[in-house]
Amino acid sequence: MTRFFTSLACILLPATIWAQAPINTIAKWRGEFKSIPVVDYKAGTVIPGELLVMLENNEDADNIAILLGERGFPVWSKTMLAKSMHVWKFSINPQLDSELALKNLRQLPGVKLAQCNHLVSERVTVPNDANFSTMWDLDNTGQNGGTPDADIDAPEAWDITTGGLTSLGDTIVVAVVDGGFSLAHQDLNFWKNWADDPTNNIDDDNNGYIDDRNGWNAYNNNAAIGSNSHGTHVSGTVGARGNNSLGVVGVNWGLQVMPIQGSSGDEATVIIAYTYALDARRTYNQTNGAQGAFVVSTNASFGVDLGQPANYPIWCAMYDSLGAQGILSAAATANQNWNIDQQGDIPTACASNYMIAVTNTTRNDVKTTSAGYGITTIDLGAPGTSINSTYPNNGYAIISGTSMATPHVAGAIALMYAAACPQLITDYKTNPAAVALTMRQYLLAGVDTLAALSAQCATGGRLNLNGALQQVQTYNCTTLVVNEALNQANVLSLQNVFPNPTNHWLSITFEAPGVTQVDLVLYDVLGQEVMRIRHASNGGINTQKLNVTGLSGGVYVLRVESEGKVSGGQRVVVE
């Protein structure tokens, strides 16, 4: 699960040399240096007696070693590190002055670059929470018979972000629908609706809910939130406070959990519960963040065994309604070894693309026997067996079940938004439904594929938090707009794209001076071409149509291309 970073900043070279170094050279160095043996010194320090040297293309390393020896620094051994780069490691007496040896080495003809060898350390963010060592789901070192790295790579992900806010300052919220919550737990950070006075029996903020400072109780349709061990445990996995020297840590250290009671009883209660989260996010969208809550995901660790979606159309439709506002929903599948594709389940057999169905994996990276599966209905696995998390009365407990697996996914979605660049968040606010589907794609593409899950779920993989964040960082974070200056420079220019968003046709107006044919090209957010259609051009202003019916929902980039010329890009949202 570990990853190494070779810090190029420790190389003692002038800045001008780095400015001239080609990118592929630096990438090559990063790769080759992973194999350099290190000793037990402080990370970042020089390893005595080890010199790294890059030679001119035709230079003989033996000759350089002899010349260095003649200057008082005999080379005990030499090792080729990168043949194509002509990089060697020279070992000299560690008692000698390595800096003086370098000075002499750099003066020799045929030496392009020279430096000391430095210790490289793992870069992972490990919190100081007291029970973190027990949390194999986040960092599996083999504790208690586990398989090392059978985890979600949380410390690596936290090296990118630990969560809390988006790059534009939005407070990230996960709505947990469950049986109750220990609101006073010292290790949990619950969302508060500060716009409503909880004591006056008045709907102060006109959101349709009276006194809802602390969330909503869908059982009684009021604001009285009761305590419950299950909901408290789920909330801790989603977002227990991190690095506070207490208890456990959540997938996302800084998010706020929106507590909503409503995970049992009848289906009507579930609808009320989900609607509270939906209303909060819709209000946030409509008021540009002035009211409501920036809910990015919901967690449902409950359901109906063997339920058939045809009998639950409103429940299943709730996920599309949530998705339209930008909310992805994580849902736990049955705690039975059933093929959900064949036998059904609510909600994990619902067909909505905005619902992510989760099964339970163990510390040995296999599906636990008592968990549902399905190559079509179940999206991925996540750790859910023997999970340590928060419990009422400021306590902590280890519990198992698909209920424990699912909050890993809900928290992961939230952390992805914390890692997103400003352009992605801007696009998300402009087109929340489409970008939510893109984030779903990133989450599923980032899994660790496992042979044990190849026939158990659609991705054949287990959640990898770091993998999801790495996917998010592939988003094109450059603002893509129609550049009017392009038209003045007698090159291709996009003028108008309509309608946008669309689910069928795009009408594209562009200018192509002196060009007789053009390609209308769509790229996905990874920069991969997904559609190219050739059209005739009249050499001036053109209007053409592009049929996008067959494309999956998401964000794409449209360009006009011809004879080596490329227009500016325009984001296109396909619903």
Helices and strands as residue ranges (DSSP letters): G 8-10, H 15-20, H 23-32, G 33-35, E 46-55, H 61-70, E 77-82, E 87-91, H 98-107, E 111-118, G 132-134, G 143-145, H 154-158, E 172-178, E 216-217, H 229-239, E 256-261, H 267-286, E 294-300, E 304-305, G 309-311, H 313-324, E 328-332, H 340-343, E 345-346, E 355-361, E 380-383, E 387-391, E 395-399, H 402-419, H 422-430, H 432-445, E 448-449, G 451-453, E 461-462, H 465-472, H 484-488, E 493-498, E 505-511, E 517-524, E 529-536, E 541-547, E 554-562, E 565-566, E 570-574
